[in-house]
Each structure stands twice: as structure tokens, then as C-alpha cells.
Amino acid sequence: VQLQAFGGGLVQVGGSLRLSCATSGGTFSSYVMGWFRQARGKEREFVASISRSGETIYNADSVKGRFTISRDTAKNTVYLQMNSLQLEDTAVYYCAADLRSRALKFAHQYTYWGQGTKVTVSS
């Protein structure tokens, strides 16, 4: 499966962005999907993941109550709605997919990765 993330950009503190990750070349409903981010000089970190059915969702503590992951099977796309953005949310955001049966929280568990989309939060 191929993943293409987009929707990043420059936003002020407190603003919102919605990231999208379009998939192709696979059966979307077979994949667990996740979002990760990597800030400059830091390791890649988990943001959110969603199970194949969409029933199980995990969020990092740092984004709970602000970010929402969702998936649209008809569009073969996973989304990350980001509200109340903070300076520390500045990073390159990556989407990932895997054929495992449950939502995953660790980068090494994902087989497929998209290119990143950059999110910059300014004051």
C-alpha cells in the first residue's frame, strides 16, 4: 500500500489543521492506521492510531482532547483533526499503516509509511 499525507502548513497557536493520508494499492479496511510526528532534533513519537474497524483509538497523552483520528473507508483516507494547536505540536507528521489486527502505538510495529507533511505552529 502507498500512503500520501498532506494538509500541513503554518498556523498560529490555538488554531486548527486537518491532516489527511490517502492510501492506494491496498485494501484500506485491512490496515491499522497511525499518525506519528517528529520534531527537529527529536525522535519520532506516536500521536494517534485507529483500528481497522475504527472502534479502537489510541491517543498520546500530549494530544488527548485536542486531536482526533478518524478514517473514511469510502475515500481510503485517514484523518487527523488537530485543534488548539500549541508551539510544541510543530513537527513533521507521518501516517503509517500495518496489517495487524489491532491499533498500534509504536513506530516499529508499522510496515508502511507515507512521506511527512510539515506542521508549523507560530506565536
Backbone as a printed PyTorch tensor [residue, N CA C, xyz], in Angstrom:
tensor([[[  0.8480,  -1.1820,   0.0000],
         [  0.0000,   0.0000,   0.0000],
         [  0.8890,   1.2390,   0.0000]],

        [[  0.4310,   2.2710,  -0.7020],
         [  1.1380,   3.5520,  -0.7220],
         [  0.3350,   4.5710,   0.0870]],

        [[  1.0700,   5.3920,   0.8070],
         [  0.4420,   6.3990,   1.6540],
         [  0.9190,   7.7830,   1.2410]],

        [[  0.0150,   8.7350,   1.1980],
         [  0.3760,  10.1040,   0.8800],
         [ -0.2980,  11.0310,   1.8680]],

        [[  0.5110,  11.6870,   2.6700],
         [ -0.0070,  12.6090,   3.6710],
         [  0.0390,  14.0330,   3.1500]],

        [[ -0.9680,  14.7970,   3.5060],
         [ -0.9870,  16.2020,   3.1310],
         [ -1.8800,  16.9600,   4.1030]],

        [[ -1.8450,  18.2730,   3.9760],
         [ -2.6600,  19.1060,   4.8520],
         [ -1.8800,  19.9250,   5.8600]],

        [[ -0.5800,  19.7400,   5.9230],
         [  0.2200,  20.5220,   6.8460],
         [  0.3170,  21.9730,   6.4030]],

        [[  0.8800,  22.7860,   7.2740],
         [  1.0310,  24.1910,   6.9450],
         [  1.4140,  24.9900,   8.1680]],

        [[  1.2790,  26.2910,   8.0340],
         [  1.6070,  27.2300,   9.1050],
         [  0.3190,  27.6980,   9.7660]],

        [[  0.2800,  27.6140,  11.0850],
         [ -0.9210,  28.0100,  11.8130],
         [ -0.4920,  28.6670,  13.1230]],

        [[ -1.3100,  29.5510,  13.6080],
         [ -0.9950,  30.2200,  14.8630],
         [ -1.4190,  29.3750,  16.0550]],

        [[ -0.8260,  29.6650,  17.1810],
         [ -1.2090,  28.9830,  18.4160],
         [ -2.7190,  29.1010,  18.6300]],

        [[ -3.3230,  27.9690,  18.9730],
         [ -4.7570,  27.9290,  19.1660],
         [ -5.5540,  27.5840,  17.9300]],

        [[ -4.8840,  27.5430,  16.7930],
         [ -5.5590,  27.2530,  15.5370],
         [ -5.7670,  25.7680,  15.3070]],

        [[ -6.2930,  25.4660,  14.1280],
         [ -6.6180,  24.0870,  13.7740],
         [ -6.1030,  23.7460,  12.3880]],

        [[ -5.8370,  22.4810,  12.2010],
         [ -5.4850,  21.9280,  10.8930],
         [ -6.0590,  20.5280,  10.8130]],

        [[ -6.3450,  20.0960,   9.6110],
         [ -6.7280,  18.7060,   9.4160],
         [ -5.7520,  18.0650,   8.4320]],

        [[ -5.0900,  17.0350,   8.8920],
         [ -4.1950,  16.2730,   8.0310],
         [ -4.9710,  15.1060,   7.4140]],

        [[ -4.5990,  14.7880,   6.2010],
         [ -5.1850,  13.6560,   5.5010],
         [ -4.0770,  12.7190,   5.0550]],

        [[ -4.3950,  11.4510,   5.0050],
         [ -3.4630,  10.4510,   4.4870],
         [ -4.2430,   9.5470,   3.5460]],

        [[ -4.0120,   9.7330,   2.2710],
         [ -4.7000,   8.9420,   1.2570],
         [ -3.9050,   7.6760,   0.9760]],

        [[ -4.5960,   6.5680,   0.8630],
         [ -3.9320,   5.2930,   0.5970],
         [ -4.3350,   4.7610,  -0.7740]],

        [[ -3.4460,   3.9740,  -1.3490],
         [ -3.7290,   3.3410,  -2.6280],
         [ -2.9330,   2.0550,  -2.7240]],

        [[ -3.4190,   1.1550,  -3.5560],
         [ -2.6820,  -0.0740,  -3.7970],
         [ -2.9210,  -1.1660,  -2.7840]],

        [[ -3.8560,  -0.9750,  -1.8970],
         [ -4.1800,  -2.0000,  -0.9130],
         [ -5.6310,  -1.9080,  -0.5180]],

        [[ -6.0770,  -2.8310,   0.3080],
         [ -7.4440,  -2.8050,   0.8070],
         [ -7.4520,  -2.0150,   2.1110]],

        [[ -7.9400,  -0.8080,   2.0370],
         [ -7.8200,   0.1350,   3.1540],
         [ -8.3470,  -0.4540,   4.4580]],

        [[ -9.4490,  -1.1680,   4.3770],
         [-10.0800,  -1.6890,   5.5870],
         [ -9.2630,  -2.7860,   6.2590]],

        [[ -8.2150,  -3.2370,   5.6050],
         [ -7.3600,  -4.2820,   6.1830],
         [ -6.2480,  -3.7150,   7.0560]],

        [[ -6.0900,  -2.4060,   7.0290],
         [ -4.9310,  -1.7960,   7.6720],
         [ -5.3020,  -1.0240,   8.9320]],

        [[ -4.5150,  -1.2730,   9.9530],
         [ -4.4620,  -0.3650,  11.0990],
         [ -3.7280,   0.8830,  10.6380]],

        [[ -4.1970,   2.0490,  11.0530],
         [ -3.5870,   3.3030,  10.6220],
         [ -3.1140,   4.0980,  11.8280]],

        [[ -2.0190,   4.8110,  11.6310],
         [ -1.4840,   5.6130,  12.7200],
         [ -0.8800,   6.9160,  12.2300]],

        [[ -0.7630,   7.8470,  13.1450],
         [ -0.0620,   9.1090,  12.9010],
         [  1.0800,   9.2180,  13.9130]],

        [[  2.2130,   9.6530,  13.3990],
         [  3.3880,   9.9160,  14.2240],
         [  3.9120,  11.2980,  13.8570]],

        [[  4.7750,  11.8240,  14.6980],
         [  5.3880,  13.1100,  14.3730],
         [  6.8300,  13.1180,  14.8460]],

        [[  7.5910,  13.9680,  14.1900],
         [  8.9960,  14.0990,  14.5460],
         [  9.3810,  15.5700,  14.4910]],

        [[  9.7120,  16.0930,  15.6430],
         [ 10.1870,  17.4670,  15.7260],
         [ 11.6940,  17.4860,  15.4670]],

        [[ 12.1840,  18.6270,  15.0810],
         [ 13.6080,  18.7520,  14.7760],
         [ 14.4410,  18.3760,  15.9890]],

        [[ 15.3780,  17.4650,  15.7690],
         [ 16.2750,  17.0680,  16.8380],
         [ 15.6980,  16.0740,  17.8170]],

        [[ 14.4810,  15.5990,  17.5510],
         [ 13.8370,  14.6560,  18.4720],
         [ 13.4780,  13.3630,  17.7390]],

        [[ 13.2040,  12.3570,  18.5260],
         [ 12.8010,  11.0840,  17.9450],
         [ 11.3410,  11.1370,  17.4850]],

        [[ 11.0430,  10.2510,  16.5700],
         [  9.6510,  10.1480,  16.1100],
         [  8.7760,   9.6650,  17.2570]],

        [[  7.6320,  10.2730,  17.4200],
         [  6.7490,   9.9020,  18.5270],
         [  5.3320,   9.6110,  18.0410]],

        [[  4.6920,   8.7500,  18.7810],
         [  3.3250,   8.3520,  18.4870],
         [  2.3720,   9.5050,  18.7540]],

        [[  1.3880,   9.6440,  17.8760],
         [  0.3520,  10.6560,  18.0540],
         [ -1.0110,   9.9950,  18.2680]],

        [[ -1.4170,   9.1510,  17.3210],
         [ -2.7230,   8.5130,  17.4170],
         [ -2.7740,   7.3240,  16.4750]],

        [[ -3.6470,   6.3740,  16.8010],
         [ -3.8600,   5.2390,  15.9100],
         [ -5.3130,   4.8170,  15.9690]],

        [[ -5.7230,   4.1040,  14.9330],
         [ -7.1070,   3.6780,  14.8220],
         [ -7.1340,   2.2770,  14.2350]],

        [[ -7.9830,   1.4460,  14.8060],
         [ -8.0770,   0.0680,  14.3550],
         [ -8.7480,  -0.0150,  12.9900]],

        [[ -8.7540,  -1.1970,  12.4330],
         [ -9.3200,  -1.3950,  11.0980],
         [-10.7990,  -1.0360,  11.0530]],

        [[-11.4960,  -1.3350,  12.1040],
         [-12.9320,  -1.0490,  12.1500],
         [-13.2240,   0.3830,  12.5740]],

        [[-12.2300,   1.0210,  13.1400],
         [-12.4350,   2.3650,  13.6730],
         [-12.9550,   2.3720,  15.1030]],

        [[-13.1510,   1.1970,  15.6720],
         [-13.7330,   1.1310,  17.0200],
         [-12.7210,   1.3950,  18.1160]],

        [[-11.4520,   1.1080,  17.8400],
         [-10.4200,   1.2940,  18.8640],
         [ -9.4810,   2.4080,  18.4360]],

        [[ -9.3340,   3.3660,  19.3010],
         [ -8.4810,   4.5210,  19.0410],
         [ -7.5570,   4.7260,  20.2300]],

        [[ -6.3050,   5.0090,  19.9210],
         [ -5.3370,   5.3830,  20.9440],
         [ -4.8330,   6.7920,  20.6340]],

        [[ -4.6500,   7.5670,  21.6650],
         [ -4.0800,   8.8990,  21.5220],
         [ -2.9310,   9.0810,  22.5030]],

        [[ -1.9060,   9.7670,  22.0740],
         [ -0.8450,  10.1300,  23.0030],
         [ -1.3980,  11.0990,  24.0400]],

        [[ -0.8720,  11.0370,  25.2400],
         [ -1.3510,  11.9250,  26.3030],
         [ -1.2290,  13.3970,  25.9050]],

        [[ -0.2040,  13.6960,  25.1480],
         [  0.0560,  15.0890,  24.7830],
         [ -0.9970,  15.6800,  23.8480]],

        [[ -1.7890,  14.8340,  23.2090],
         [ -2.7760,  15.3470,  22.2500],
         [ -4.2130,  15.0250,  22.6360]],

        [[ -4.3990,  14.3180,  23.7310],
         [ -5.7540,  13.9570,  24.1430],
         [ -6.6030,  15.1950,  24.3680]],

        [[ -7.8140,  15.1230,  23.8300],
         [ -8.7250,  16.2470,  23.9520],
         [ -8.5250,  17.3210,  22.9060]],

        [[ -7.4520,  17.2100,  22.1220],
         [ -7.1760,  18.2130,  21.0980],
         [ -7.1530,  17.6150,  19.6900]],

        [[ -6.6280,  16.4190,  19.5500],
         [ -6.5050,  15.7720,  18.2390],
         [ -7.4960,  14.6240,  18.1460]],

        [[ -8.0150,  14.4220,  16.9460],
         [ -8.9500,  13.3240,  16.7030],
         [ -8.5520,  12.5960,  15.4280]],

        [[ -8.3620,  11.3010,  15.5530],
         [ -8.0870,  10.4810,  14.3730],
         [ -9.3800,   9.8450,  13.9100]],

        [[ -9.5310,   9.7360,  12.5940],
         [-10.7150,   9.0950,  12.0440],
         [-10.3430,   8.4910,  10.7020]],

        [[-11.2190,   7.6440,  10.1970],
         [-10.9580,   7.0240,   8.8980],
         [-12.2420,   6.9530,   8.0960]],

        [[-12.0780,   7.0760,   6.7800],
         [-13.1950,   7.0280,   5.8490],
         [-12.8980,   5.9290,   4.8370]],

        [[-13.5860,   4.8160,   4.9900],
         [-13.3190,   3.6820,   4.1130],
         [-13.6840,   3.9890,   2.6640]],

        [[-14.7260,   4.7520,   2.4600],
         [-15.1550,   5.0850,   1.1000],
         [-14.0890,   5.8910,   0.3610]],

        [[-13.3050,   6.6660,   1.1100],
         [-12.2740,   7.5020,   0.4970],
         [-10.8700,   6.9400,   0.6900]],

        [[-10.7600,   5.7930,   1.3550],
         [ -9.4470,   5.1810,   1.6130],
         [ -8.4920,   6.1680,   2.2760]],

        [[ -9.0150,   6.9040,   3.2300],
         [ -8.2500,   8.0020,   3.8130],
         [ -8.3940,   8.0000,   5.3350]],

        [[ -7.2970,   8.3220,   5.9830],
         [ -7.3190,   8.5340,   7.4220],
         [ -7.0210,  10.0040,   7.6870]],

        [[ -7.6650,  10.5480,   8.7070],
         [ -7.5460,  11.9680,   9.0150],
         [ -6.9930,  12.1800,  10.4200]],

        [[ -6.4080,  13.3390,  10.6080],
         [ -6.0250,  13.7730,  11.9430],
         [ -6.4880,  15.2190,  12.0840]],

        [[ -7.5630,  15.3920,  12.8230],
         [ -8.0500,  16.7370,  13.1060],
         [ -7.3040,  17.2670,  14.3210]],

        [[ -6.6450,  18.3950,  14.1410],
         [ -5.8150,  18.9610,  15.2080],
         [ -6.3760,  20.3250,  15.5950]],

        [[ -6.8260,  20.4180,  16.8210],
         [ -7.3720,  21.6620,  17.3590],
         [ -6.4910,  22.1700,  18.4990]],

        [[ -6.6820,  23.4200,  18.8350],
         [ -5.9320,  24.0350,  19.9420],
         [ -4.4380,  23.7700,  19.8160]],

        [[ -3.9170,  24.0110,  18.6560],
         [ -2.5130,  23.7070,  18.3940],
         [ -1.5920,  24.5650,  19.2440]],

        [[ -0.5220,  23.9340,  19.6900],
         [  0.4660,  24.5780,  20.5370],
         [  1.8280,  24.5890,  19.8370]],

        [[  2.7200,  25.4190,  20.3410],
         [  4.0560,  25.5000,  19.7370],
         [  4.7320,  24.1300,  19.6810]],

        [[  4.5160,  23.3490,  20.7200],
         [  5.1760,  22.0390,  20.7980],
         [  4.6050,  21.0140,  19.8280]],

        [[  3.5390,  21.3750,  19.1230],
         [  2.9970,  20.4800,  18.1010],
         [  3.7260,  20.6400,  16.7660]],

        [[  4.6120,  21.5930,  16.6850],
         [  5.4000,  21.7860,  15.4640],
         [  6.2560,  20.5580,  15.1940]],

        [[  6.0900,  19.9780,  14.0130],
         [  6.7960,  18.7430,  13.6680],
         [  6.4290,  18.3560,  12.2400]],

        [[  7.1410,  17.3760,  11.7530],
         [  6.7280,  16.7020,  10.5260],
         [  5.8520,  15.5240,  10.9470]],

        [[  4.6800,  15.4560,  10.3710],
         [  3.7160,  14.4220,  10.7150],
         [  3.7000,  13.3440,   9.6360]],

        [[  3.7320,  12.0940,  10.0870],
         [  3.7600,  10.9380,   9.1930],
         [  2.5540,  10.0360,   9.4470]],

        [[  2.0010,   9.4990,   8.3860],
         [  0.9980,   8.4630,   8.5600],
         [  1.6350,   7.1100,   8.2930]],

        [[  1.0630,   6.0940,   8.9050],
         [  1.6140,   4.7440,   8.8070],
         [  0.4820,   3.7310,   8.7630]],

        [[  0.7920,   2.5700,   8.2200],
         [ -0.2130,   1.5160,   8.0930],
         [  0.4210,   0.1570,   8.3600]],

        [[ -0.4110,  -0.7450,   8.8450],
         [  0.0490,  -2.1190,   9.0390],
         [ -1.1400,  -3.0590,   8.9740]],

        [[ -0.8330,  -4.3190,   8.6680],
         [ -1.8890,  -5.3210,   8.5090],
         [ -2.2520,  -6.0120,   9.8080]],

        [[ -1.6670,  -5.6160,  10.9140],
         [ -2.0160,  -6.2570,  12.1770],
         [ -3.4740,  -5.9870,  12.5310]],

        [[ -3.9520,  -6.7140,  13.4940],
         [ -5.3900,  -6.7190,  13.7580],
         [ -5.8380,  -5.7050,  14.7960]],

        [[ -4.9110,  -4.9890,  15.4080],
         [ -5.3220,  -4.0500,  16.4390],
         [ -4.5540,  -2.7540,  16.3000]],

        [[ -5.0710,  -1.7100,  16.9030],
         [ -4.4140,  -0.4090,  16.8420],
         [ -3.0440,  -0.4920,  17.5060]],

        [[ -2.0810,   0.1940,  16.9330],
         [ -0.6990,   0.0810,  17.3670],
         [ -0.1560,   1.4300,  17.8050]],

        [[  0.7590,   1.3990,  18.7730],
         [  1.2820,   2.6370,  19.3280],
         [  2.7580,   2.8760,  19.0550]],

        [[  3.4460,   1.9000,  18.4800],
         [  4.8860,   2.0120,  18.3230],
         [  5.2870,   2.0090,  16.8530]],

        [[  6.2090,   2.8810,  16.5240],
         [  6.6070,   3.0370,  15.1340],
         [  7.1200,   1.7440,  14.5270]],

        [[  7.8590,   0.9550,  15.2950],
         [  8.4490,  -0.2610,  14.7280],
         [  7.3930,  -1.3060,  14.3720]],

        [[  6.1780,  -1.1100,  14.8160],
         [  5.1100,  -2.0590,  14.5080],
         [  4.4820,  -1.7940,  13.1350]],

        [[  4.7740,  -0.6660,  12.5370],
         [  4.1660,  -0.3050,  11.2640],
         [  5.0920,  -0.6290,  10.1090]],

        [[  4.5200,  -1.1980,   9.0680],
         [  5.2910,  -1.6080,   7.9040],
         [  5.3610,  -0.5250,   6.8380]],

        [[  4.2740,   0.1970,   6.6670],
         [  4.1760,   1.1530,   5.5550],
         [  4.1110,   2.5800,   6.0940]],

        [[  4.8320,   3.4550,   5.3970],
         [  4.9090,   4.8500,   5.8240],
         [  4.7240,   5.7770,   4.6410]],

        [[  4.0680,   6.8840,   4.9050],
         [  3.9780,   7.9220,   3.9010],
         [  5.0840,   8.9390,   4.0960]],

        [[  5.1900,   9.8500,   3.1540],
         [  6.1250,  10.9570,   3.3320],
         [  5.5240,  11.9120,   4.3510]],

        [[  6.2760,  12.7090,   4.9650],
         [  5.7680,  13.5770,   6.0080],
         [  5.1110,  14.8250,   5.4540]],

        [[  4.2980,  15.4250,   6.2890],
         [  3.7360,  16.7320,   5.9900],
         [  4.0540,  17.6330,   7.1830]],

        [[  4.5830,  18.8110,   6.8840],
         [  5.1120,  19.6620,   7.9410],
         [  4.0350,  20.5520,   8.5360]],

        [[  4.0080,  20.5660,   9.8550],
         [  3.1020,  21.4440,  10.5930],
         [  3.9470,  22.4020,  11.4170]],

        [[  3.7260,  23.6760,  11.2200],
         [  4.4420,  24.6880,  11.9770],
         [  3.4330,  25.5440,  12.7220]],

        [[  3.5780,  25.6020,  14.0340],
         [  2.6990,  26.4150,  14.8690],
         [  3.5030,  27.6220,  15.3360]],

        [[  2.9780,  28.7920,  15.0530],
         [  3.7020,  30.0170,  15.3940],
         [  2.9360,  30.8230,  16.4290]],

        [[  3.6900,  31.6610,  17.1290],
         [  3.0680,  32.5290,  18.1260],
         [  2.7580,  33.8970,  17.5320]]])
